[in-house]
Amino acid sequence: MSSEITEILRTSVMEFVNKNVPSGENGLEKSGITPDLRKKLGEQGFLNLKLPAEAGGTGMDAESYIAVLEEFAKAEPSIAMEMFFLNSVAGRVLSHFEDGIELLKRAGRGEISFMTAIPSEFSRISSHSTETTITSDVPIAAGGSSDFLLMTDQSGRTLLVKDKINVRKIQKPLGFRAITWGGVETKNSQYEDLGKGKLEEIFLKQVNLEITAMALGIAEGAIEKTLEYTKVRKVFNTPLKDFGPVAAAVTNMKGEIDLVKHSLDSERREENSEVLRHASLELALNSARTSVQYHGGYGYFESFGIEKFYRDAMAMKMIFGGLKPRELLYRKIYGSDSGRI
Amino acid sequence: MDFKFSEEHEEFRKKVREFGKKEFTKQRIRDSDINEKYPDELRELTYKNGLVSYDDPWKVLISIEELCSIDPGLGISVTIPYFGAEVIMLFGSDHLKEKYLSRINSGKAIMGLAVTEPSGGSDVAGASTRAEKKDGHYVVNGSKMFISNGNLADFFITLVRTSSKEAKRHHGLSVLVVDTNSKGFSANKLTGKLGVRSTTTSEILFENLEVPEENLVGEEGKGFYYIMTFFNISRIFVAAQGIGVAQGAFDRAMDLVKSRGEEYSSREEVQFALAEMATRIKATRLMTYEAASHLFSYEPIPSLTSMAKQYAGETAVFVTEKALEIAGIDGIDSDLERFFRDAKILEIWEGTSEIEKLIIARNMLKGEKP
C-alpha cells in the first residue's frame, strides 16, 4: 500500500479520535472504551484491520496496520491496545477454528469483546480441566469485556474460554486504564483447546512490529505535546525551549523517535523487529518521563493528558519487556543462544 | 567521621517503622490513593505518637524516610502538615511563633506554604500576588497554584509582592501568614494526580483578603531570601522522601526476586539491576545525611543540599522503574505501581531537578568543590 494511503489512514484515525473520543478531565480513562465507542470503531473498520478475510477482515497490509496502531497510541494508547489484542492476538489464534471465526466477525464489528490473559513467566495460573470444561484462576488479564477469554492453562496450552467469565476488576491499574484489567475466574466453563504455547509464542515472537508501533506512538504523543508546550510555557520570562538542556533533551528524544519511525517504515523492518521492539519500549518510557518533567506540575494531572503516557509506557515495558524477549534479541544479534551462563 | 546514628535515633527509627507497619494498612493505603482522600485520622495518630516533632530535625528526617518506605502517599501526608514551619521559626516574631507554631506543635492545626503561581513554578522571584498596605492591614490579591494542604491548612506562609513593579524582582517580595478563615480566601482542590494522591493539592485564591500587619514575617522586601533559605532546608526532607520511596521499592523488588527462586535470582541481568538500585540508594542516603548534618548544625551547604535533592528524586524514579521491570505484568496492580506513580513528583516539587542542577553548577563556578 502506498505511503499516500497510509497518510490518509493516519488522518482518518485523528479525525475519528477528535470526533468520538472524550479528552480532558473526563477523558477516555474515566469512561473506558464503552460499547458505543467500540461499535463506532467497528463501523469505521478499525477493529478488523488485520483479521482474516473469512472473519470480515480488510486484508490490510502490515505497513498500514502498524501506522493505524501508532496513530491511535499517539492519542489514546488504550484504543491501540484493544485493537492489538483483537487483531494481532485473537486474530492469530482464533482464525483456525470455526467458532473462532464467528467470534472474530462479531468482535470486528464491535459487538463483543474479550479478555486476554497476559502470558507471564511468574504469574501462577491455577487450572483444572476436564475434556470440555475448565476451572481456573488467572492472575492478570486485560481487554474489552468478559464475553470470552484467551488464556494459557497450567500446562502451557492456549485455551479459548467461551462462557462468560468472572473478572475481579482492578479499579485503577497502572496503565491503559480505558480497557479492563483484572484477575479472571472461570468455573466449569466451556473451552476450546487451541494448542500448546500459542499465546506465548505470539507475545514473544510475532508482534514485535505492533509493539514498536504502539510504543512509538506513545513516545510521539508525549514529545509532540512537549514540543508545543515548551514553545509557549515561559519560566524567568523565557520560553522553556530556549533553555539549552530542555532543547537538548526534547530534540534528542525527537531524533530517536524519527530513527525508530524510519526503521519501522523501512522494508527491512521485519528483519530488525527484535531490536525495534526493545528500542521503542525504552524510547517510550524515556520520552514520557521527559514529557512529564517539562510539563511540571501541570503534567502531573490527568486532565493535561501527559501523565497517562508515562504510565502506559511503563506498562508496555512490563507487558512486553522482560528476560525472555531479551534473550531472543541476544540470539538475533549473536546468532546463537547467549546471555545465559 | 562517624556513619552511625545514635542509639536514641535507631530506637526512634524502629518505633516509626513499627507504627507505619501497623497503621498504614492496605485498606488505608488503597482508600487514600484511589479516592484521593487525605488521612486526617492518621495524621492525628502520628502526632499523638510523637513521630513528627521539630525538636529534633533528625527525627523528622527519619520519620519521613521510614514512613515513605511503607507508603509514600501516606508517609508524605502525615509529615506535611508542618510544611513551611521553619520560615516562622527562623524569621517570625515571637507573636507569630506563639500564635501559629504553638498550634502546629500541639497537632491542632495544619499549615502550608503558598509560593508557586499559575504562570511560573520555578520562577519564585516572578511572583505576582500583590499585597498593599492599607489601614494597618495588607490587602492581598492573586492566586497560587499546586499548593499542598490547600483545602486543609489553617494558615499559609504566603509569598507576596509588596513593592512596585519597578523595584528589582527579588527585592520586592515579602512573606505573610494568611489565615484561611479570612474573608476573601478560597481554595479549589485539584484532583487526578499521577501520584501522592492522598495529599491535597489546590489552587488558592486571594480576593481583597485582609492580613494584619503583624502577620508580616521578618522584614518587608526580604521574602525571596526567606523562601530560598526555607527551600535549602525543605529539600533535605524531599531527599528523605526519595530515600524512602526508593528503599520501599527496592525491598519489594528484592522480595519478588527471592520468591522466584534461585534460577531467577542467579540471573546476572537481575543481579545487576539490584546492584544498581542498591548503589544509588546508598549514595543518596550518604549524600543526604551529609547535607543534613551540615544543615542541622547551622552550617548548610546549599549545593550539597541540591545534590541530595536532585539525586534522591532521580534515584526514586530509577529504582521504581527498575522494580516494575522486574515485577513484569504482576506489578500492574501492586504496591510497586503506586511507588512508581509517587516517585515522579520528587523530581518536580521543591525545585525541579533542572533548578537544582543550576544551583549546584553556579556554586561550583564560584569555586566550591564537590
Interface residues (C-beta under 8 A of the other chain):
Chain A: E25 I118 S120 E121 F122 S123 P139 I140 I170 Q171 K172 P173 L174 G175 W181 K234 V235 F236 N237 F243 P245 V246 L285 R289 V292 Q293 G296 G297 Y300 F301 E302 S303 E307 Y310 R311 M314 A315 K317 M318 I319 G321 G322 L323 R326 G339 R340 I341
Chain B: D33 I34 T116 S119 G120 G121 S122 D123 G126 M145 F146 L190 G192 K193 L194 G195 R260 R267 E268 E269 V270 V317 E321 L324 E325 A327 G328 I329 D330 G331 I332 D333 E337 F340 R341 K344 I345 E347 I348 W349 T352 S353 E354 K357
